[in-house]
Amino acid sequence: MAAEVLSQRALNRATLARQLLLERSSLTPTAAIEHLIGLQAQNPLDPYLALWSRLESFDPHAVGRRVEDRALVRIVVMRGTIHLVSADDALFLRPLTQPVMDAEIARHSEFAPELVDVDLEPVMAFARPLLAATPMPGTQLRSALADRFPELHAAALAYACRCVLPLVQVPPRGVWGKTLQVTSTPLEAWVGRPLRADASIDEAVVRYLAAFGPATVADVSAWSRLTGMREVVERLRPQLRTFTDAKGRELFDVVEGLRPDPDVSVPVRFLPEYDNLLLSHADRSRFAAAPDGAFARTLGTAKGSVLVDGFVQAIWRAELDKTSGRATAVVEHQPLPKRALAAIEAEGRRAIRFWRPTATDHDVHLLPIA
């Protein structure tokens, strides 16, 4: 029997439903973060906007408190990028992503040559207890490594520590309304528990499909940046459901995965500069309104994305007038009907009020994309 074909719109709605973007969810922030398998967070406050767009009655200070009490942590996991994840998921995901971190060392243009034939075991044996005793910024760690290993390249050793050791960035970095330079300590010391020895990539892939599916094998690889995903998916095939997309590619999904009516309406959503919704598929066309390059521009510096009818049809940035104290959401949009523009303006006003709560006034400026 031929597999059911899912249209672009069907894939769009399925993924949005699982990403809590069809309607705001009543999940707690921690439960939402675990469902989404973390939120990309190299911009420390991006997860707050991501959650604000997904949850009812969202309180950013509640998330900050969970970071401070160590229930949530900032750590490098999927794709070698910083994510905000639960402590439980950090202990689960970090062992699985070690091959990605090993590859990061090997391909670094500056540091890889400095680490050829270097035995990193004594370096880690020195750095791990040092950072466990006193969380350190990079400059302090490099200085300590230079003193202990004067014959080696200190910056390269510090980078190796970032990749080999499961380091978390300690608060108040990543806490709403607070700041701190990147200051790191080992995950196990921070949460008082060991990495999961039984961490299973099969479990991770099933969770990915539940939160991002239906998806191709290439999508799974793009999300994780791990190799060998074809073997994993084939192993899981008996417990998965399969579909085909409009291009004839095989899609995999959990049996109970949400697949709403493709015609269900979607409210306007403002997303941060980095949101895993738009970074976790090899083919992002399920969110592209037009093949004219406008979608590619959504990942530009300091620009977030705006979903209109579930597709990226605008990009936005926050501007603050230091003289007046007014914060403005500047939205560059594709040609859209007046009703959609009114919805963008209304949601943009709410978003900028959340994003810049201390501003004296808030505004939205709509600009057509040339």
C-alpha positions in Angstrom: 0.0 0.0 0.0 1.4 3.4 -1.0 2.2 5.7 1.9 -0.1 8.7 2.5 1.2 11.9 0.9 1.5 14.9 3.2 1.3 18.3 1.5 3.5 21.3 2.6 0.6 22.7 4.5 -0.1 19.4 6.3 3.5 19.2 7.4 3.4 22.8 8.4 0.4 22.3 10.6 1.7 19.1 12.1 5.0 20.6 13.2 3.3 23.8 14.5 0.9 21.8 16.6 3.8 19.8 18.2 5.8 23.0 18.7 2.9 24.6 20.7 2.4 27.3 18.1 -1.1 26.5 16.9 -2.4 27.7 20.3 -0.7 28.7 23.5 -0.2 25.7 25.8 -1.0 25.4 29.5 2.2 23.3 30.1 4.6 24.6 32.7 7.8 26.1 31.2 9.9 23.1 32.3 7.5 20.7 30.8 7.4 22.7 27.6 11.2 22.8 27.4 11.4 19.0 27.9 8.7 18.4 25.3 10.6 20.6 22.8 13.9 18.9 23.8 15.4 22.2 24.7 15.5 25.7 23.3 18.4 27.1 21.3 20.0 29.7 23.5 23.2 31.2 22.3 21.4 34.5 22.7 20.7 34.1 26.4 17.2 35.5 26.3 15.9 33.9 23.1 14.3 31.0 25.0 12.1 33.5 26.9 10.5 34.9 23.7 10.2 31.3 22.4 8.2 30.3 25.4 6.2 33.5 25.5 4.9 32.7 22.0 4.0 29.2 23.1 2.6 29.3 26.6 -0.3 30.8 28.4 0.3 33.4 31.2 4.0 33.1 30.8 6.2 34.5 33.6 9.8 34.9 32.5 11.0 35.3 36.1 9.7 31.8 36.9 12.0 30.4 34.2 14.9 32.5 35.6 14.3 30.9 39.0 14.4 27.4 37.5 17.8 28.3 36.0 19.0 29.6 39.4 17.8 26.6 41.3 19.5 24.3 38.7 16.3 22.6 37.4 17.1 24.2 34.0 20.6 24.5 32.6 22.4 26.2 29.7 24.7 23.6 28.0 26.0 22.7 24.6 24.0 19.8 23.2 22.3 19.4 19.8 24.4 20.7 16.8 27.1 21.8 19.1 25.1 24.8 20.2 24.0 26.2 23.5 20.5 25.1 24.6 18.3 25.7 27.6 17.3 22.3 28.7 16.1 20.6 31.9 18.8 19.1 34.2 17.4 15.7 33.4 17.7 16.2 29.6 21.2 17.7 30.0 22.3 14.4 31.7 20.5 12.5 28.9 21.5 14.5 25.8 25.1 15.4 26.6 26.5 11.9 26.3 24.7 11.4 23.0 26.1 14.5 21.5 29.8 13.8 22.3 30.6 12.7 18.7 29.4 16.2 17.6 31.7 17.8 20.1 34.7 15.6 19.1 34.1 16.7 15.5 34.0 20.4 16.6 37.6 20.0 17.9 38.8 18.2 14.8 37.5 20.8 12.3 38.3 24.1 14.2 40.5 26.0 11.8 42.6 27.7 14.5 42.7 25.2 17.4 42.7 21.8 15.6 46.3 22.1 14.4 47.4 23.1 18.0 45.8 19.9 19.4 47.3 17.3 17.0 49.0 14.6 19.1 48.1 16.3 22.4 47.0 14.0 25.1 43.9 15.6 26.5 43.4 13.3 29.4 45.7 15.1 31.8 44.2 18.4 30.7 40.7 17.3 31.5 41.9 15.7 34.8 43.2 19.1 35.7 40.4 21.3 34.4 37.4 19.2 35.7 38.0 19.6 39.4 39.2 23.1 39.0 36.0 24.2 37.3 33.9 22.1 39.7 35.4 23.9 42.7 35.1 27.4 41.1 33.1 28.2 38.0 35.3 30.2 35.7 35.0 32.5 32.7 37.1 31.6 29.7 39.9 34.1 30.4 40.4 32.6 33.9 40.4 29.1 32.6 42.9 29.9 29.8 45.2 31.5 32.4 45.1 28.5 34.6 45.8 26.1 31.7 48.7 28.3 30.5 50.3 28.1 34.0 49.8 24.3 34.2 50.7 23.4 30.6 53.0 26.2 29.4 54.2 24.2 26.4 50.7 23.9 24.9 48.3 26.4 23.3 46.1 27.6 26.2 43.2 28.8 24.1 43.1 25.5 22.2 43.1 23.6 25.5 40.2 25.8 26.8 38.3 25.1 23.6 38.9 21.4 24.1 37.6 21.6 27.6 34.4 23.2 26.2 34.0 20.2 23.8 35.1 17.3 26.0 33.7 18.3 29.4 29.9 18.7 29.9 30.1 22.3 31.0 27.1 24.4 31.9 26.9 28.2 31.9 26.1 29.2 35.4 23.5 31.9 36.4 22.8 34.8 36.4 23.7 34.3 32.7 20.5 33.3 31.0 18.3 34.7 33.8 15.6 37.2 32.8 16.7 40.7 33.8 20.2 39.7 34.8 23.5 39.2 33.1 26.9 37.5 33.5 29.8 36.7 31.1 30.0 33.0 30.1 31.1 31.3 33.3 31.3 27.5 33.2 31.3 24.5 35.6 30.8 20.7 35.0 27.2 19.6 34.7 27.6 16.8 37.1 29.0 19.0 39.8 26.3 21.6 39.2 23.3 19.3 39.5 24.9 16.7 41.8 24.1 13.8 39.5 26.1 11.8 36.9 25.5 11.7 33.2 23.1 9.0 32.1 25.0 5.8 31.3 21.9 4.4 29.6 21.3 7.4 27.2 19.7 6.0 24.1 19.8 7.7 20.7 16.7 5.7 19.8 14.8 7.5 22.6 16.1 10.8 21.4 15.0 10.2 17.8 11.5 9.2 18.9 11.3 12.4 21.0 12.5 14.4 18.1 9.7 13.0 15.8 7.1 13.7 18.5 8.2 17.4 18.7 9.3 18.1 15.1 7.9 15.4 12.9 6.9 14.0 10.5 10.5 14.1 9.3 13.0 12.6 6.9 16.2 10.9 8.0 18.1 14.0 6.7 15.9 16.1 9.0 16.9 14.0 12.0 20.6 14.4 11.1 20.2 18.1 10.7 18.6 18.5 14.1 21.3 16.4 15.9 24.2 16.8 13.6 24.9 13.1 14.4 25.8 10.6 11.7 24.3 7.1 11.3 20.7 8.3 11.6 19.5 6.0 8.8 20.5 3.0 10.8 18.7 4.3 13.9 15.5 5.1 12.0 15.4 1.7 10.3 15.8 0.1 13.7 12.8 2.1 14.9 10.7 1.6 11.7 8.5 -1.1 13.2 7.2 1.3 15.8 6.9 4.3 13.5 4.3 5.5 10.9 5.5 6.5 7.4 4.4 9.1 5.0 5.6 10.6 1.8 6.0 14.3 1.1 5.1 16.2 -2.1 8.7 15.5 -3.4 8.4 11.8 -2.9 10.7 11.6 0.2 9.9 9.2 2.9 8.8 10.7 6.2 8.8 9.0 9.6 6.6 9.8 12.6 5.4 8.6 15.9 2.1 6.8 15.7 0.3 9.2 18.0 1.8 12.3 16.5 -0.5 15.3 16.1 -1.6 15.9 12.5 -4.3 18.6 12.5 -6.4 19.6 9.6 -4.1 21.4 7.1 -6.7 24.2 6.9 -6.7 25.0 10.6 -6.0 28.7 11.2 -2.8 29.8 12.9 -2.3 33.0 14.8 0.6 35.3 14.1 3.6 34.3 16.1 6.8 36.2 16.8 9.9 34.1 17.2 13.4 35.0 18.4 16.5 35.1 16.3 17.3 31.5 17.0 14.3 29.1 17.3 14.6 25.4 16.9 11.4 25.4 14.9 13.4 26.8 12.0 16.7 25.1 12.6 15.8 21.4 13.1 15.0 20.2 9.6 17.3 19.7 6.6 14.5 21.0 4.4 12.8 24.0 5.9 10.4 24.5 3.1 7.5 23.4 5.3 7.7 27.0 6.8 8.6 28.9 3.6 5.8 31.0 2.1 7.7 31.6 -1.1 10.8 30.4 -2.9 12.2 33.9 -3.4 14.9 34.0 -0.8 12.9 36.0 1.8 12.9 33.0 4.1 16.6 32.7 4.1 16.9 36.2 5.4 15.1 35.3 8.6 18.2 34.0 10.1 20.1 37.3 9.8 21.8 39.1 12.6 19.4 40.2 15.4 16.4 39.4 13.3 13.6 37.1 14.5 10.9 35.5 12.3 7.2 36.2 12.1 4.8 33.4 11.3 1.8 34.5 9.3 -0.7 31.7 8.5 2.0 29.4 9.9 4.7 30.4 7.4 7.6 32.8 7.6 6.3 35.9 5.9 8.1 38.6 7.8 11.2 39.3 9.9 11.5 41.6 12.8 14.0 43.3 15.2 13.7 45.4 18.3 14.9 48.9 18.3 15.3 51.1 21.4 15.4 54.9 21.1 17.8 55.9 23.9 16.6 59.5 24.0 12.9 58.8 24.4 13.1 55.3 25.8 10.6 54.0 23.2 10.9 50.4 22.0 9.8 49.6 18.5 9.3 46.3 16.8 10.4 46.9 13.2 8.7 44.3 11.0 9.8 43.8 7.4 7.0 41.8 5.6 6.1 40.3 2.3 3.0 41.6 0.5 0.1 40.7 2.7 -3.6 41.6 3.0 -4.6 44.3 5.4 -6.2 41.8 7.8 -2.8 40.0 8.2 -1.0 43.3 8.7 -3.4 44.3 11.4 -2.8 40.9 13.1 1.0 41.4 12.8 0.8 44.8 14.3 -1.4 43.6 17.3 0.9 40.7 18.1 4.0 42.8 17.5 2.8 45.3 20.1 2.3 42.5 22.6 5.7 41.0 21.7 7.7 44.3 22.1 6.0 45.0 25.4 7.2 41.6 26.6 10.6 41.9 25.1 11.4 45.4 26.3 9.2 45.7 29.5 11.1 48.7 30.9 10.7 50.9 27.8 8.7 54.1 28.3 6.5 53.3 25.3 6.1 50.6 22.7 5.4 50.8 19.0 5.3 48.6 15.8 6.7 49.8 12.5 5.7 47.8 9.4 8.0 47.9 6.4 7.2 46.1 3.1 10.1 44.0 1.9 11.4 45.5 -1.4 
